């Protein structure tokens, strides 16, 4: 799996610590336990509320956003597959399908706005 140089460097610092602990993301509530999904979801909800966002997003939405931004930037499916850590290109194709639907929706919105502007300007 690919790790950016910055992430690799942080991991090396963590590993070099005299007592790095059992988990990279330890639980703040439980001794010798990892960070649980419920705690991550709670943190996400706190951050959404602090940002004034009322729509619910899961941490997994960040993964979809990451994949979508890479596709918009022109990253190939093969590279995206590696970056996402997928074992099969079929999983990665799901993101491409979501990207295609998003692109189609954005194109339709742009065309509707252009048509509306043309109608208002009398063209």
Secondary structure as UniProt FT lines:
FT   HELIX           5..16
FT   TURN            18..19
FT   TURN            31..32
FT   HELIX           37..50
FT   TURN            51..52
FT   HELIX           59..72
FT   TURN            73..74
FT   HELIX           77..84
FT   HELIX           89..121
//
